[in-house]
Amino acid sequence: MMRFSFRKGLRFQEGQKTWTLLRKLPTHKFQLEDEQGSITQLTHNEIFERWSEKTWVIDEASLGINGNVFYLSAPRDLSTFSERHQQTARRRLELLRKASTKERIDVEETLPAVQGNVTQNLDVDEKLPHRATLYRWRSRYAAGGDIVSLVDRRVRAGRKRNQVTYRFFEDALNAVYLSQQKMPKTAVYEEVCLQVDRFNQSRPQEGQLTPPGRTTVFNWLKALDAYLVDVARLGKAAADKRYRPAIGSAPAENIMQRIEIDHTPLDVMALDKTTMVCFGRPWMTYARCRSSGAILGFYISFSTPSAMSVLRCLKQVLLPKTALLLRYPDVKGDWPMHGIPYSVVCDNGMELHAQAVEAWCLDYGILLSYCVARDPGMKGGIERSFRTINDDLIHKLPGTTFSNPGQRGDYEAEKQAVLDIDDLNHLITKWIVDVYHNRPHRETKESPLASWTRQLKTTLIEYPANPDAVAMTIGEVDQRTVFHYGIEFEGLHYNNVALQQIRRRTEDPPKVAFKYFDEVRFIQVWDELEKSYVRVEVRPRHADYVKDLNRDTHRAIRAHQIRCLKDTKKELDLMQAKREIYDIVDALKKDKKMRLRKLGHVMTNVNSDQLLGQPKALDQAMKKQLRLAIKPPVELDAGLEDQLPMFEIS
């Protein structure tokens, strides 16, 4: 059977004219347009009236194949009516039952007999309905035996709306209210009154209209379709976000089948404990298992989200967290969640579309999926977990910024900050392992750790065969030509014997692919013949320069070197440029503006991944102070018998 629903593009044939449905208006009317561009607005009942009278015939070509369905609903029951109408229906049913001894009144029963029984069984003060009314009640009730049929038909009766005045209201609505200017409701009332006054100026005294009251106009505004009003005033994206439904969720039957990854700025100020200078809010990237709700890994840094942030977080997903737990002995629980996921779901950020991320997922056979742009509900699990970690941990830490300035009040987050990156890494690790993974979920009544343990018995998880190779895969790919001095990349020369052997295989200088990392002291060159990577260190003349140097700082040094060459026509040595950049970084760290202090801290590349295997910053600072305190004094000559000089006043 052909069926239809009121969707955009639905067409009605009226003789030789065709009406096309354009949109649904906030006034619950439908806007239609014919071939000549004429616009009309009709209600749901007005369209069905034309359709039932065969004045309008549906164009079957405009019906979708799978887009039109019927929505079935349960019929209305007595409890949906007001108490007054419920009592009226019960009284009428009682009158009908008194008129007959049967539970279901027979239609053939004579009306005088029914009226006689009612008169005989009625109370003295009870008013007897007219015989025609009693017959009408009996006919309606006998058809289905439903007490709803006895409810007063005047349920929706009320004062009729003046259609001319309401048309002025619709015009004022489109002109004033339904725009992103967000005019108040009083502007609609004033516009309606203005249009009524203009209308009355051209009408005789007896045909003039009375403008509607303010309350009437506000009630009309209240009856509008809220979603369509927000689409016009706030935009479709904001309206969809406000009225988004929570109907279902993405299917994830097993652990590691679908993991979600995203970034968020932590609502807390972090500082450097050696200088006690606040650097602002760090970023956190972390991954969450959709099936169990467990957190699989995270990465904290002052740098804005990048491909490296994503890859370092995914590195923690693949590998065991043994080194992380050993760094913090007070973490009592275990963190057994690791392995190669089947699919990774993320948003449409540029850093997630990076070639390095896509190549890394291809290397491990991971399906990389992107959600619809500007629709965080596609990965609602991890979006909701951001709120969980903020409410349960971050907002309770000193230096928190809370969720918004209204919650913050007079709280000065910068002055209250006492935590650095290592402290945040420690606290978040302990919260994940000892609190979050052991707390039952509100819906499933099962903790993430229990869910993971249960599903691990029936799920086969794959792991990387060579753990050391995981760190090597976290790199970006580039190509260069190999010369006798090796490969020149970002102002540095990389060369060794193995690289020169690759060069000797061909007469012309070969072009090779390689991976570069955050550390600038080496690259990994792909050997096409051996089908393996060759580690190539930087040439010895740059060995001192690249010591403890990250790529962001090196790029800043190179930019400073090129800028000086352009300004002074004199090339700086890399070591000299490095010293100047470090002076600039030190100055930035002490700048009054937090944005510049944060930039200076980014140059030092402080992050949660770098902290592993290194002593804590506070411990290092305390050791330095301790050495200064216990350093023995320099022995002085006795000089006790020396003659003191005589001083005179001049």
DOBATOR-556402 format. One record per residue: residue in one letter; x negated, y negated, z of N, C-alpha, C, O in turn. Coordinates in steps of 0.1 Angstrom, whole numbers, plus 5000, padded with zeros to 4 digits. Layout:
# residues N
aXYZXYZXYZXYZ...
END
This chain:
# residues 650
m499150125000500050005000499149885000498149875007m499549784992498749654991499149575004500249575008r498149515010498349425021497449305021496449315013f497749205028496949085028496849025041497549055051s495948935043495748845055495348705050494948685039f495548615059495348475055493848445056493248405066r493148475044491748445043491548345032492348325023k490348275033490048175023489948245009489348345007g490648174999490648224985491948304982492148334970l492848324992494048394989494948304980495048184983r495548364969496248284959497748334959498048444960f498648234958500048254956500548194943500148084939q501348274935501848224923503248174925504148234931e503448044920504747984920505147944906504847834902g505748034899505948014885504648014877503948104877q504447894870503147874863502047814872500947794867k502447774884501447714893500847814903501547904907t499647794906498847874915498447794927497747694926w498747844939498247774951497147864958497347984959t496047804961494847874967494647824981494647704984l494547924990494347895004492947845007491947915003l492747725012491447665014490947685028489847735030r491747655038491247665052492447665062493547625058k492147695074493147685085492747555093491647535096l493747475095493547345102493647365117494247455121p493047275124493147275139494647265144494947305155t495547215136496947205139497647335137498947345138h496947445134497547575132498247585118499047675116k498047485110498647495096497547535086496347535089f498047585075497147625064497147525053498147475049q495947495048495847395037495647475024494747555023l496447435014496447505001496347394990496647274992e495747434978495547344967495947414954495647534953d496547334945496847394932495847354922494747304925e496047394909495047374899494747224896493647184892q495847144898495646994896495046924907494746804907g494746994918494046934930495046884940494646814950s496346904939497346864949497146944961496947064961i497246874973497046944986498346944993499146854993t498547065000499747075008499347145021498447225021q500147125032499847185044501147255049502147185050l501047385051502247465055501847545067500747585069t502847565075502747655087502847805083503147835071h502547885092502648035090504048075086504248155076n505048025093506448055090506848005076507648065069e506447885073506847825060506247905048506947915038i505047955050504448035039505248165038505548215027f505548225049506348355049507748335044508348425038e508348215046509648195041509648185026510548245020r508648125020508548125005508248265000508648304989w507348335008507048475003508148565004508348644994s509048555014510148645015511248615005511948705001e511348495002512348454992511848474977512648434968k510648524976510048554963509848424955509548434943t509848314962509448184955507948194952507448144942w507148244962505748264961505448414960505948494968v504548444950504148584948502648594950501948504944i502148684957500748704960500048754947500448844941d498948684944498048724933497248834938496348814946e497448964933496749074938495249074935494449134942a494848994925493448984922492648914932491448934933s493348834941492648764951492548844964491848794974l493048964964492949044976491649124977491149174966g490949124988489649194990489849344990490949384993i488849414987488949564987488949615002489849695005n488049565010488049615024488249505034488149535046g488449385030488549275039489849245046489849165055n490949315042492249285047492749405055492949515049v493049375067493549485076494649425085494749305087f495449525090496449485100495949505114495249595117y496249415123495849425137497149465144498149385146l497149585150498249635157498249595171497149595177s499349565177499349525191500549585198501549615191a500549595211501649645219502849545219502549425219p504049595219505149495219505249425233504649465242r505949315233506049235245506949295255507949355251d506449295268507249355278507849245287507649125285l508649285297509349195305508449105314508748995317s507349155318506449085327505848965320505248875327t505848955307505248835300506148715300505748605296f507448735305508348615306508348555319507748615329s508848435321508848375334509848445343510648525339e509648415356510448485366511948455364512848535367r512248335360513748295358514348385347515448425348h513548395336514148475325514148625328514948705324q513248675337513248815341514548845350515148945348q514848745359516048765367517348765358518248835361t517348675348518548675339518648805332519848855331a517548865327517648995320518149105330518949195326r517649105342518049205352519549195355520249295357r520049075356521449045359522349095348523349165351r521949075336522749115325522749275324523749325320l521649335327521549485326522449535337523149635335e522449475349523249515360524749505357525549595360l525149395350526549385345526949495336528049545337l526049525326526349635317526449765324527349845320r525649795334525749925341526949935349527550035351k527449815355528649825362529849845353530949895358a529749805341530849815331530949955327532049995321s529950045329530050185325529350265335528250225340t529750385337529150475346527950545339527150605346k527850535326526750595319525550505320525550385322e524350575319523150505320522950425307522350315307r523350485295523350425282524750395278525450495276i525150275276526550235273526850285259526050255249d527950345257528350395244528950275236529750195241v528550265223528950155215530450165212531150065211e531050285211532450305208533350275220534550275218e532750245231533650225243534450095241533849995236t535650095244536549975241536149865250535849875262l536249745244535849625251536749595263536249545274p538049605262538949585274538549675286538549635297a538149805283537849895293536549845300536349845312v535549795292534349745297534649625306534049615317q535449535301535749415308536449445321536249385332g537349555321538049595333537149645343537249615355n536149735339535249785348534349675355534049685367v533949585346533149475352533949395362533349355372t535249365359536049285368536249355381536249295392q536449485380536649565392535449575401535549585413n534149585395532949605402532249475406531249475413l532649365401532049235403532349185417533349205423d531349105422531649035434532548915432532848875421v533048865443534048755442533448635436534048565427d532148595440531548475436530848485422530348385417e530748605417530048625404530948595393532048635392k530348515383531148465372531148575361530048625358l532248605355532448705345532048645332532648545328p531148705324530848655311531948675301532848755303h532048595290533048615280532948745274531848805273r534048795269534148935263533248935251532649045248a533148835243532248835231530748835235529948905229t530448765246529048765251528748905256527648955254l529648965263529449105269529249205257528449295258y530049185247529949275236528549255229527949355224r528049135228526749105221525649165229524749225224w525749155242524649215251524649365249523549425248r525849425249525949565248525349615235524649725234s525649545224525149585211523649575210522949665205r523049475216521549455215520849565224519849615220y521449595236520849685245520949835240520049915241a522149865233522349995229521450035217521250145214a520949935210520149955198518850025202518350115195g518249985213516950045217516750075231515750135235g517750035239517550055254516449985260515950025270d516049865254514949785259515549665267516349595261i515149645279515649535287515149395281515749295284v514049395273513649275267514649215257514749095255s515549305252516649255243517649175250518449105244l517649185264518649105271518048975276518748895283v516748945273516248815277516848705270517248715258d517048585276517748475270516948435257515748415257r517648425246517048385234516548245233515848205224r516848165243516448025243515148005251514947905257v514248115250513048105258512147985253511547915260r512047975240511247875233511947745230511447665222a513147735235513947615232513347495239512747505250g513347385233512847255238513147145229513847155220r512447035232512646915225512046925211510846965210k512746885201512246895187511246795185511346675189r510246835177509146735174509546655162510046705152n509246525163509446435152508446455141507246425143q508846515129507846555119507146435113505946445110v507846315112507146195106506046145116504946115111t506446145128505446095138504246195139503046155140y504546325138503546425139502646415126501446445127r503146375115502346355103501346245105500146255101f501746135112500846025115499746075125498646035124f500146175134499146225143498146315135496946305138e498546385125497646465117496646375109495446405108d497146265104496346175097495246105106494146095103a495746065118494846015128493746115133492646085136l494246245133493346345138492146365128490946375132n492446365115491446375105490546255103489346265100a491146135106490346015104489445985116488445925114v489946015128489245975140488546085148487446075152y489346195151488946285161488046395155487046435161l488346445143487646565138486446515130486346525118s485446465137484146415131483146435142483446435154q481846435138480746445147480446325155479546315163q481246215153481146095161481646125175481346045184k482546225176483046265189483846155196483546125208m484746095189485545995195486446055206486846165205p486845975216487646025227489146045223489545995212k489946105231491346135228492146005227493145995220t491745905235492445775235492345715221493245635217a491245735214491145685200492245735191492745665182v492545865193493645925185494945855188495745825179y495245845201496545775205496645635199497645595194e495545555200495545425194495745425179496445335174e495145525172495345525158496745565154497245515144v497345655161498745695159499645575161500545545152c499445495172500245375174500045275163501045205159l498845265158498545165147499245205134499845115128q499245335131499945375119501445365120502145335110v502045395132503445375134503845225132504845195127d503045135138503344995136503244955122504144875117r502345005114502244975100503545025092504044965083f503945145096505145205090506345125094507245105085n506445075106507644995110507744865103508844805102q506644805099506644675093507344675079507844575075s507444795073508144805060509444865061510044905051r510044885073511244945076512244855082511844765089p513544875080514544785087514544825102513944915106q515244735109515344755124515844885128515344945137e516944935121517545055125516745185121517045285126g515845165112515045285107513645295113512845365108q513345205123511945205128511745325138512645375144l510445365138510045475147509545425160509045315161t509745515170509145485183507845565184507845685183p506745495187505445565188505545665199506145645210p504845775198504745885208504045835220503145745219g504345885232503645845244502245905244501845995237r501445855254500045895255499946045259499146125254t500846085268500946225272501346315261500746425260t502246275252502646355241501446375232501246495227v500746275228499546285220498546375226497946455219f498246365239497346455246497746595245496946685244n499046625247499546755246499446815232499146935230w499646735222499346775208497946815206497546915200l497046735212495546765211495246895218494346965214k495846915229495647035237496047155230495547265232a497147145221497647265214496847295201497147395195l495847215198495047245186494147365188493947415199d493747425176492847535176491447485181490847415174a491047535193489847485199488547515191487647435190y488547635185487347665177487247575165486147535162l488347555158488247465146487947325150487247255142v488347275161488047145166486547135169485947035165d485947235175484547235178483747245165482647195165v484247315155483547325142483347185136482347155131a484447105137484446975131483646875139482946785134r483646885153483046795161481546825165480746745166l481246955167479947005171479147075160477947075161g479847125150479147205140479447345141479747395152k479347425130479747565130478847645139479247735146a477547615139476547695147476847675162476847775169a477147555166477447535180478747595184478947645195a479747585175481047645178480947795179481547865187d480247855170480048005170479348045183479648155189k478347965187477648005200478547995212478548075221r479447895212480347865223481447975224481748015235y481948025212483048115212482548255207483348335202r481248285209480748415204481348525212481448515225p481848635206482448745213481348845217480348855211a481648915228480749025233481549155231482049205241i481649195219482449315216481649445216482049535223g480549445210479749565209478249525210477949415212s477449625209475949615210475349695199475949785194a474049665196473349745186473149885191472749905203p473249985183473050125187471650155190470750125182a471350215201470050255205470250385214470450375226e470150495208470450615215469250665224469450725234n468050635219466850685227465950575230465950465224i465050605239464050505243463050495231462850585224m462450375229461550335219462150345205461450325195q463450365204464150355191464250215186464150185174r464550125195464749985192464149895204464649905215i463149825201462649725211462749585205462649565193e463049495214463249355211462149265216461649295227i461649175208460549085212460948945210461548905200d460548855219460848715218459848635227459148695235h459948505226459148415233460048325242461148305239t459448275253460148175261459148095269458148145274p459347965271458447885280458847915294460047895297l457947945303458247975316458647845324458047745322d459647855332460147735339459247715352459847705363v457947705350457047675361455847605356455347635345m455347515364454047445361452847535365452847585377a451847545357450647615360449447515360449447415354l448447555368447247465370445947545369446047665368d444847475369443547535369443047525383442847405388k442847635390442447625404441047575407440747525418t440247575397438847525399438847375399438047305406t439847315392439947165391441147115398441346995401m442147205401443447175407444147065399444846975404v444147085385444746995376445947075369445747185365c447147015369448347085363448247065348448046965343f448547185341448447185327449747205320449847205308g450847215327452147235321452747375322452247455329r453747395313454447525313453847615303453647585291p453447735307452847835298454047905290455147905294w453647975279454548055271454348195275453348245278m455548275274455448415276456148485265457248455261t455448585259455948675249456148815255455148865261y457348875255457449005260458449085253459349035246a458249225254459049315246459949395256459449425267r461149435252462049505260462749625252463049605241c462849735259463449855253465049835254465549815265r465649845243467149825242467849935250468849915256s467450065248468150175254468050175269469150195276s466850165274466650185289466650045296466850045308g466449935289466349805295465049775302464849675308a464049865300462749855306461849745298462049735286i461049675305460049585299458849655295458249725304l458449655282457349735277455949665277454949725277g456049525278454749455278455049305277456149265273f454049225281454149085280452849015278451749085280y452848895274451648815272451848675275452848615271i450948615283451148475288449948395283448848435284s450248275278449248185273449748035272451048015272f448847945273449247805271449447775256450047665253s448947855247449147825233450547855229451247935234t451047775218452347795213452447935207451347985202p453647995206453748135200453148145186453348055177s452348245184451648265172451648415169452148495176a451048455157450948595154450148665164450348785167m449048605169448248665179448948695192448748795198s449948605196450748625208451548755206451648835215v452148765194453048885191452149015191452549115197l451049005185450149135184449649175197449549295200r449249075206448749115219449849165228449549255236c451049125226452149185234452449325229452649415237l452449345216452649475210451449575214451749695215k450249515215449149605220449449655233449149775236q449949575242450349625256451449725255451549815264v452349715245453449815244452849945240453350045245l451849955232451350075227450450145237450550275238l449750075245448750135254449250145268450050065272p448650235276449050245291448550115298447650055294k449250095309448949965317448049995328448149935339t447150095327446250135338445350025342445249995354a444749955333443849845336444549735343444049665352l445749705339446549595345446949625359446849545368l447349755362447649795375446449805384446549775396l445349835379444149845387443649705391443049685402r443949605383443549465387444349415399443849335406y445549465400446449425411446849545420447849605418p446049575430446249695438447549685446448049795450d448049565449449249565457450549605450451549615456v450449625437451549675429451749825432450849905429k452849855439452949995444453550095434453150205435g454350045425455050145416454150175404452950125403d454650245395454050285382454750225371455850185371w453950205360454550145348454250245336453350225328p455050345335454850455325455350425311455150505302m455950305309456550275296455450235286454850125287h455150315276454250285265454450385254455050485256g453950345242454050435230454350345218454450225219i454450415207454750355194456250345192456850455191p456850235191458250225189458650255174457850255165y459950295173460450315159460750185152460450175140s461350095159461649965152461449845162461649865174v461049735157460849615164461849505159461849485147v462649455167463649355163463249215169462949205181c463149115160462748985164463548875157464348915148d463348755160464048645153463248605141462348675137n463648485135463048445123461948335124461748255115g461248335135460148245137459048265127458848385122m458348165124457248175113456148265118455548335110e455848265131454748355136455148505135454248585134l456448535134456848675133456948715118456948835116h456948615109456848655095455448645090455148665078a454448635099453048635095452648765089453148875092q451648755080451248875073450548965082450649095080a449848915093449149005102450149085110449849205112v451349035114452349105121452949215112453049335116e453249175100453949275091452949385087453349505087a451649355085450649455082450449545094450249665092w450449495106450249575118451349675119451149795123c452549625117453749725118453749825108454049945110l453249795096453149895085452049995088452250115085d450949955095449950045098450450155108450050265107y451250115117451750215127453150265123453750335131g453650245111454950295107456150245115457050315117i456050115119457050055127457949975118457549895109l459249995119460249915111460449785117460949765129l460049675110460149535115461449475110461649465098s462449445119463749385115463849245120463349215131y464449165112464749025116466248995118467049045110c466548925128467948895131468348775122467548715116v469648755122470248645114469748515120469648505133a469448415112468948295117469948225126471148215123r469448165137470148085146471348165152472448115155d471048295155472048385161471348475171471048585169p471148415183470448495194471248615199470748705206g472548615196473348735200473048865194473448965199m472248855183471848985177470849065185470649185184k470148995195469349055204469649005218468748945225g470849015222471348965234470749015247470648955257g470249145246469649205258468349125263468249105275i467449095254466249025258466548875261465948815269e467548815254467948685258468548675272468248585279r469248775276469848775289468748805299468848755311s467748885296466648915305465848795308465148785319f465748695299465048565302465748505314465048455323r467048495314467748435326467448515338467448465349t467448645337467148735349465848705355465748685367i464748695347463448675353463348525358462648505368n464048435352464048295357464748285371464248225380d465948345371466748335384466148415395466248375407d465548525392465148625402463648595407463348635418l462848535398461448515402460948365400460548305409i461048325387460348195384460948075391460147995396h462248065393462847955400462647955415462947865422k462048065420461648075434460248045437459748045448l459448015426458047985428457747835430458547755425p456747805437456347655438455947605425455147665417g456447485422456147425409457147455398456847425386t458247515401459247555391459947425386460147325394t460347425374461047315367462547335367463247255363f462947455372464347495371464847505357464047485347s466147515354466647535341466847405334466747395322n467247295342467547165336467247055346467047085358p467146935341466846825351467846805361467546755372g469146845359470146835369469946915381470146875392q469447035379469047125390467847085397467647105409r466947015389465646975395465846865405465146865416g466646765402466846655411465546575413464946545403d465146555426463946475429462746565431461646525435y462846695428461746795430460646765420460946775408e459446735425458346695416457546825414456746865422a457746885402457147015399455647015398454947105402e455146905392453646895390452946885404451846945405k453446815413452846805426452946935434452046965443q453947015432454147135439453447255433453447365439a452947245421452247355414451047405421450147325425v450947535424449847595430449347725423448447785427l450047765412449747885406449047865392449247765386d448147955389447447955376447948075368448848145372i447348095356447748205347447548335354448448425352d446448355361446248485368447348515378447748625380d447648415386448748425396450048465389450748555394l450448395379451648425371451648565366452648645366n450448605360450348745355450548845366451148955364h449948815378450048905389451548915394452049025396l452148805396453548805401454548865392455448935396i454348835379455348895369455149045368456049115367t453849085369453649235368454249305380454949405379k454049245392454649305404456149305404456749395408w456749195399458149185398458749285389459749355391i458049305377458549405367458549545373459449625372v457349585379457149725383457849755396458549855397d457849665406458349705419459849655421460549705430v460249565413461649505415462549545403463549615405y462249485391463149495380463349645376464449685373h462249725375462449865370463149955380463550065376n463249905392463849995402465249945406465950005415r465749845400467049785404468149835394467949825382p469249895399470249955390470849845381471149735386h471149875369471849785360473349775364473949875368r473849655362475249625367476249715359477249755365e475949745346476949815338476649965339477650045341t475450005336475150145336474950215349474950335350k474750135360474550185374473250275375473150355383e472350245366471050315365469950225363470050135355s468850245371467750155369466950185356467050295351p466250085351465450105339464450225340464250295331l463750235352462850345354463550475354463050575348a464650485361465450615361465950645347465850765343s466350545339466850575326465750615317465850705309w464550555318463350595310462950735314462650815305t462950765326462450905331463451005325463051115321r464750975326465751075321465651095306465751215302q465550985299465551005284464151055279464051115268l463151035287461851085283461751245282460951295275k462651305289462751455289463251505275462951625272t464051425268464651475256464151395244464651415233t463251295246462851215235461351235232460551235242l460951245220459551265216459051125212459451065202i458051085220457450955217456050975212455251065217e455650895202454350905196453450805202453850695206y452150835202451150745208449950735199449750815190p449250625199448050605190446950705193446650725205a446450765183445450875185444150815190443450885198n443750695186442550635191442850495198443150395191p442850495211443150375218442250255215442650145214d440950285212440050175209440350115195440049995193a440950185186441350135173442450035174442649955165v443250035185444449945186443949805187444449715180a442849785195442349645196441849595183441849475180m441249685175440649645162441749605152441549525143t442949665153443949635143444649505146445249445137i444349445158444949315161444049205155443249145162g444149185142443349085135444049045123444949105118e443548925118444148875105443148915094441948925095v443748925082443048985070442648865061443448775059d441448875055441048775045440048845036439648965038q439648775025438648835016437548735013437748615013r436348785011435148705008434248784999434248904998t433348714992432348774983431048794992430648715000v430448914990429248944997427948904989427848944978f427148814995425848774989424748824997424848905007h423548784993422348835000422248785015421648855023y422948675017422948625031424248675038424448625050g424948765032426148825039427448755035427648705023i428348745044429648675042429648545049429348545061e430048445043430248315049431748295052432548295042f432048275064433448255068433548155079432948165090e434348045077434547935086433147885091433047855103g432247865082430947795086429947895092428847845096l430248015094429348115100428948225090429748255081h427748275091427248385083427248515090426748525101y427848615084427848755090427148845081427348845069n426148915086425349005078424649115086424349095098n424549225080423749335086423349435074423749415063v422749545078422249645068423449715061423449735049a424449755069425549825063426349735053426849785043l426449605056427049515046426249505033426849495022q424949505034424149495022424149615014423949615002q424349735021424549855013425849855005425849904994i426849795010428049775002427749684990428349714979r426949584992426649494981425849564970426049524958r424949654973424049724964424849814954424249854944r426049854957426749954949427149894936427349974926t427349764934427749714922426749604917426049544926e426749584904425749484899426249344903425349264907d427549314902428049184905428349174920428549284926p428249064926428549054941429949104943430949044938p430149204952431549254954432349164963431849084971k433649174962434549094970435249194979435849294975v435049174992435549275002436649215011436649095013a437449305016438449255026437849285040437149375043f438249195049437849215063438849155073439749085069k438749195085439549145096438749055105437649085109y439348945109438648855119439648845131440848855130f439048815142439748825155439548695163438948595158d440048695175439948575183438448545187438048435188e437648655188436248645190435548615177435848685167v434748515177434048475164432748545162432148535151r432248625171430948685170430848805161429748845158f431948855156431948965147433148975138434148915142i433049045127434249075119434249225115433149285117q435349275111435449415106435649425091436649385086v434649465084434649475069435149605065434649715070w436049615055436549735050435649795039435349725029d435149915042434249985032435150075024435650175028e435350045011436250115002435750255000436550344998l434450274999433950404996434050495008434450615006e433650455019433750535031435150545038435350625047k436050455033437350445038437350415054438050485061s436550325058436450285072436050145073435550085064y436150095085435749955088434249955093433850045100v433549855089432149835094432149705102432549595098r431549715114431449595123430249515118429149575118v430449395116429349305111429249185121430249115123e428049175127427849065137427448935130427048945119v427648825137427148705132425648705131424948775139r425048625122423548625121422948575134423548485141p421648615137421048585150420948435152420948395164r420748355142420548215144421848145150421748035155h422948215149424248155155424548235168425648215173a423748325173424048405184424348325197425348355204d423548225200423748145211425048055210425748035220y425348015198426447935196427748015198428747955204v427848135193429148215194429348275207430348345209k428448265217428548335230429748275237429848155239d430748365241431948325248432748215241433248125247l432748225228433448125220434648185213434548295207n435848125214437048175208437248095195436647995192r438148155186438348105173438947965173438547885164d439847935181440447805182439447695185439447585178t438547725194437547625198436547605186436147495183h436247725180435247715168435847625157435147555151r437147645155437747565144437747415148437647335139a437947385160437947245165436547195163436347075159i435447275166434147225164433847205150433147105146r434247295141434047275127434747145122434147075114a435947125126436647005122435946875127435846775120h435346885139434646765144433346755136432946635134q432746855133431446855125431746785111430946705106i432846835105433146775091433546625092433246545084r434246595103434646455105433446365107433446255102c432546415115431246335117430446315104429946215101l430446425096429746415083430446315074429746245066k431746305074432446215066432246075071432245975063d432246055084432145915090430745865089430445745086t429745945094428345895095427445945084426245905084k427946025075427146075064425946155070424946175063k426046205082425046285088425546415094426546405102e425046525090425546655094425046685108423846675111l426046735117425746775130425346915131425846995123d424446955140424147095143425347155150426047085158l425647285148426747345154426647335169427647315176m425447355175425347355189425647215194426247195205q425147115187425446975191426946945190427446875199a427546985179428946965178429747045189430746995194k429247165193429847235203429847165217430847155224r428647105220428547025232429446905232430046875242e429546845221430446725220431946765222432646695228i432246875216433646925217433946965231435046935237y433047025238433247065252433346945261434146945271d432646835258432846715265434246655263434846605272i434646665250436046615247437046705255438046655260v436846835255437746925262437846895277438846895283d436646875283436546835297437346705300438046695310a437146615291437946485292439446505291440146445298l439846595282441246625280441846685292442946655296k441046775299441546845310441846745322442746775331k441246635322441446535333442246415328442446315335d442846425316443646315311444946295319445446395325k445546185319446746155326447946215319448946255326k447946235306449046295299448946445299447846505296m450046515303450046655305449846725291449246835290r450346665280450246725267448746735263448346845258l447946635266446546645263445846735273444846805268r446246745285445546845294445846985290445047075290k447147005285447447145280446647175268446247295266l446447075259445647105247444247135251443647225245g443647065261442347105265442247235271441247305269h443247285278443247415284443447525274442847635275v444147495263444347585252442947615245442747725241m442147515245440847535238439947625246439047695240t440147645259439347745267439947885266439347975271n441147895259441748025256441948105269441548225270v442648055278443048125290444348195288445348125285n444448325289445648395287445648525295444548555301s446748595296446848715304446048825298445548915306d445848835285445048945279443548925282442849025284q443048795283441648775285441348805300440148825303l442248795309442048815323441548955326440848975336l442049055318441749195322440249225321439549185311g439749285331438349315331437449205336436249215336q438049095340437248975345437648955359438748975363p436748895367437048855381438048745381438048665371k438748725392439748625393439048485394437948475399a439648385388439148255387438848195401437848125403l439848215410439748165423438548225431437848155438d438448355429437348425435435948375430435048355438q435848345417434648295412434348155418433248125421a435448075419435247935424434747945439433947865443m435348035446435048055461433548105462432848065471k433148195453431748245454430748125451429748125458k431148045441430247935439430147835451429047795454q431247815457431147725469430447795480429747725488l430547925481429947995492428347995490427647985500r427948005477426548005475425947865479424847855484l426647765476426247625480426147615495425347545500a427047675502427147665516425947735523425447695533i425547855518424647935525423247925519422247995523k423047825510421747815504420747755515421047655521p419647815517418747775527418147635524417847605512p417947555534417347415531415847425528415147515531v415447325521414047315517413147285529413547185536e412047355531411247325542410447195540409847175530l410447115551409746995550408446995559408247085567d407446905556406246905564406546855578407546785580a405746895587406046865601406046715603407146665607g404946635601404946495602405346435615405746315616l405346515626405746465639404746365645405146285653e403446385641402446295647402046175638401146105641d402846155627402546045618402945915625403845905633q402145815622402345675627403445615620403445605607l404445565627405645495621405245355616404445295623p405745315605405445175600406145075608407145095615m405544955608406144835615406844745606406344715595f408044715609408844625600409044485606409044475619e409044385598409144245602410344185595410744225584i410944085601412044015595411543895587410843815593s411843895574411343785566412443675564412143575557
END
